[in-house]
Amino acid sequence: MYRYKQELGEYFYNFNKKSKNALANFKNILNAVELSGHKLYIFIDEYDAGINEALKNESILQSLKNNNKNEDTSVRCKIELIDNSFKQFFSHLKDACNMGIAHVFLTGVTPVVLSEFTSGLNISEDLTTEKEFWDLYGFKKSEIELLLDKAFGNSLSNIKERLITWLKEENDRYFFHPKQPEGIFNTAYVLYCIKKFMKQKEELGNSSDSSVILNTLLDISSDLNTLPSQTTLDLIINNPLGKSILSEILNQSSLKLKKYVKQQFQLTNICKLATDCISLLSFMFYTGVFTYKSGSYELQIPNNIIKRELIAKALKIYN
């Protein structure tokens, strides 16, 4: 906040002082902004990171999946602490927005958090599945072509389409709205691949054989950072409904939804994933395991990367 010392003037606080209460410090910031007559624009990236991290805690995860039966006091306290901290934080944000002090824009992977805070930030608008925002979540084919041109110029013009086809099969076909005009590519994986392509190109020398060039470029390892998390896979594969859902979609290539994808999840109701098919399918949709099928509200596995991970994980568990 030191960079805003001049703007806050006499209302500037020494926010750099160590305090055990981050929520109190945040409230002080909001008060200072209000008194100074300025506005605060708050951008929160991966607002659900704390919850997703908590799900990696085995005791918390088991407690949630077992509907909190026979949980010990320490686990219950951890869940309540997460719950209360987020409620207080978003409650402060809501007050600031209602008073015209702040504007908030937040992004995340799953809508696991917001529904938990109906008394917190229930004034927010969810843009995730709105049709006009579909191309914000990944690269379009035209953008892939531009990236390849920037990286290689005309040197790979004869195999560019084949590279795009490979990328499409590996990590394309994400549809966040069934009526979006084309599927989109996983941004992080595309950038990883192009970086690897550039490195592999150095090994080609003066080769002009398109088959040799293509095989050399595609001889790359998977990016572990863009694969579905083990927590997500465990929640799905170990789920009583998971086996039947995976069997059906692998045999039929798509699943029909009886209801729309759920817009939100509650942290304390993740146990519903084991009993409510729509909740589990929605969770799989938001974590990138499933996506819409183009032109319909059916769900499908988006690409080869996800299919391989699901099959490998399922084979280990289901033998």
N, C-alpha and C positions, 0 to 999 in steps of 0.2 A: 504493500500500500504506500510505500515511501514515494513512489513515482507520482502519486496523487496528492502529495502533501500540500502543494500550492492550491489545488482545487478545493480541498477540504478546509483549508485555512485554519481558523481557531478551533475547528471541530476535529482536527486531526488527532488521532490517538497513536500512541506508540504500539502499533499492532505487532511489532516484532518481539515484544516481551513474551517470555514463555508462560503459558497457562495450561492447566490441565483440562480446562473446559473450552473446547473448540466452538461449541454452540454459543457460548457466552461471547466469545470473540467475534463470531459472525454477527450476532445481534448488535454488538457495538459498532461494527462496520455499517450495518444498515441504518443505525441511528445517526451516525456521522454523516452519511450521504443525505439522509432526510433533512437534517438541520442545515446542511450546506446549500440546499436547494438544487442539487444535481440529481441525475438519474443513474441507476446502476444497471448495466447490461451483464447478465450472468449466463455464461455458456458452460454446460456440464457435459463432458464427453464420457461415455460409458458409465452412466449413472447407476447401472445395475452391476458394476464390477464387484462391489462389496458383497452383494448377495450371491453372485456367481462364485466368488471366492469362498464364501461361507458354505456353499454346497459341497465344496471339496473336503470339508471337515466331516469325517466319517460319522462321528457321534451325532452331529446335527442332522446330517443327511438321513441317517437311519431313523432318527426321531421323527422327522417330517414324513418319511415314507410309511412309518408305522402309526401315523396319526397320533403321535405323542404318547403312545401307550407305554407304560412302565419306564418312562424316561427318568434319568436322575436329575437332581436339583440343579447341578451345574449346567447341564445341557439346556434345561428350561430357561435358566437365567441368561445364557448366551443368546438364545432366540429372542427373549424379551428385550435384551439390551440392543440387539440389531434393530428390532422393531421400533423401540422407543426413540432411538437416535435418529433414524430416518424420519419418523413422524414429526419430531421436533424441528429438524432441519427444514423439511418441506413446509411445515406450518409457518416458520419464519418467512420463507419465500412467498407463500400465499399472502401473508399479511402485507409484505412489501409490494407485491403486485396490485393488491386491492387498493393500496394507498397511492398508487401511481409512482412509487419510488423505483421499482425494478421491472425489468422484462427478462424472461427466462427462456432459453432454448436448450433442450437437453437431448442427447442421443444415447442409444444403448443397443444391446443385442437382443434382449428379450424383455417383454413388458411384465417382468416378474414382480416389479416393485410398486409401480404407481397405484394399483388398485388397493394396495395395503394401506394407503394413506388417504382415504376418502375424506377424512377430516383435515388432511394436509393440503396436497396440491390438486384438489378435485376441480380446479378451474382450468386445468390444462387441456389442450386439444391434441389428440393423437393423429399424426399425419402418416403413420407407417404404411397403411394400406390404401392411401388415397391414390387414385390413378395418375394424377398429374406429377407425382413425385417418384415414379418408378425408376427413373434413370439416375437418381441420386445415390443408389445403393451399389453401383458397380459400373464396369466399363461396357459400353456398347461396341458392336463390331467395328463401326467406323473409327472409334477411338483406339481400338487395338491396331487397326491398319495404320493409323497415324503414329502410334508408338513404335511399330516395327519400321516404318519409314524413317523416323527420327534416329532410331538405333542403328540401322543398317543401310540407309539410303537405297540405292538401286541394286546393291550387291546380292540381295536375296529375292529379287522380284519374281524369279521363276518358281520359287517355292513358298512365297508368302501365303498364298491361299491354303496350301497344305498345312502350314504352321497354324493358321487360324482355325482350320478344320480340327486339328489335333487339340488346340486349346478349347474349342467349343465342346468336343466330346469329353474332355477332362474336367472342365470347371465352368461351363456355360449353363444356360437354360434355367436361370433363376427368374421366376415370375412372382413378383410381390402383388401383382394385380392380374387376374386372368385375361384382361383385355388390353394389357400393355402390348405394343406392336412387336416387340422382340425380347428374347431372353437376354439377361445381362451376365457378365463374367465377374467372378470373384476378383476384386481389385488387387488384394495382397498377393494372390497366387499368380496373377498375370505379371505383375512387376517382378516377382521372384523368378518366373520362367524367362522373361526377357533378359534379366541380369545374367541368368545361367546361359542363355543362348549366346550372349555377347562373349562370355568366357569360353564357351565351346567353340565359337567361330575361330578363335585364335589357333585351334589345333588343326584347322582345315588346310592351312597353307594355300596353295594355288589350285586346289581341287575344283573341278567344274562339274563333276558328276552329281546330279541333283539327288540321287538316292543316297550317296555317301554323305552329302551335306546334310540332308534331312535326318538320317540316322545318327550322325554325330551330334547335331543340335539337340535332338530329343533324348540323348543319353544322359539324362539328369535324374537326380534323386528327388523324392517327394519332399515338400516343405512341411515339416512337422508343425510349424506354427499356424498353418492354414487348415489343418485337419480338424475334424470335430473333437472337442475335448473329451478326455476319458470319462469325466463326470457325466457329460451328456450321454455318451454311449452306454455307460453303466445304468443310468436312469432308464434308458429305453430297453436295452437288452435284458436287464434283470427284472423288467416289469412283467407282471402276469399277462398283460395284454400285448406286450411287445412281440412275442414269438408269432402270434396269429397275424398281427399287422404286417410284420416283415415278410412272412410267408405269402400273404395275399398280394402284397405290392410287387414282390419279386416274380410271382407267377403271372400276374395280370398287368403289370407295368404301371397301374394307377389305381387310386382308391376314390370312390365317390363319397363326398361329405353329406351327411344328413342335416348338418347345421353348419353355419359359418364358423370360420376360425375364430377362437376366442380372442378378444382384444387384450385381455389382461389376466394375470395370475396373481394369487396371493401366496406369499412365502409360506404361511402356516397351512396352506391347503395343497401343497405339492403332493400330499398323500393321495389326492384325487386322481393323480396320473395312473394309479394302479387300478382304479375302478371306473373311471370315466373315459371312454374312448376318444371323445372330442377334445378333452383336456390334453390327452397324450398326443393326439395328432397335431393339435395347435402348438404344443411345446416343440414338437419335431419340426414344424413349419418355421417357427421363429429362430430355432437354432441351426437352420440351414440343412437339416437332414431331409426334409420334404419341401417341395415348392408347388405352386399351382401348375397345372397342365395348361398350355396355351389355349385360350379360348373357352375354358371351362373352370368350374370350381372343384374339379377333381385334383387330388394330390398325387405327385410322382416324386421319385428320387431324381434329383436334378442332373446328376452327371456321374461319370465313372469313378471319380475320386471318392465320393460319398458311398457309392455302391460297394466298392472294394472294402472300405473300412467297415461298413455294416456287415458284410458277409464274413470278413475275417474275424470280427468280434463275435458274431453269432456262432460261428463254427467252434470257437474256443469254449463257449458257454454251453451250447446245445449239443456239442459233440456230433 
